[in-house]
Amino acid sequence: MDFPGHFVIALQGRDNKVVLDVFDGGTPLDPKDLRALIKRVEGPKAELRPGVLQAMGARDVLLRLQNNIKVRRLKQNDLPGALVCAEDMLLIAPDFSALWRETALINQRLDRVGAALRCFERFLKLVPQGEAATRARAAMEELRSRLN
């Protein structure tokens, strides 16, 4: 199950559903525990709300795990490692527009101008309008100026 900032497992029994924290030895989580967990992840004002606990498919789980690795690598300033994660994620989710933008930005930071431009172009095919598209076009202009 997808829960903000945390994986949990939900098992359906005959009479009820139990939610388990797989990162805490399979500890069962009741609504009070889930409320405390969401506050720890989202802040003290966060509350449980409809839709906060969602089923995840295998692809979503793979993307989430890979994203966790990518985030850790970015925090360690391991841009090449983060790029590998992002590119692997694109193999799983080639139409995930935000990931194309993020991959473009990582390539830009690594001064991989051609790769950054290709990623921004793919992003713009998926998201041709809006503020993010405008920022992507501006970044592309700056990148193209480096080529001249």
MOVEN-V136516 format. One line per field, one symbol per residue. ss: DSSP state (a for helix, b for strand, c for the rest). Layout:
ss->???
This chain:
ss->cbbccbbcbbbbccccbbbbbaaaccbbbcaaaaaaaaaaaacccccccccccbcccaaaaaaaaaaaaaaaaaacccaaaaaaaaaaaaaaccccaaaaaaaaaaaaacccaaaaaaaaaaaaaaccccaaaaaaaaaaaaaaaaac
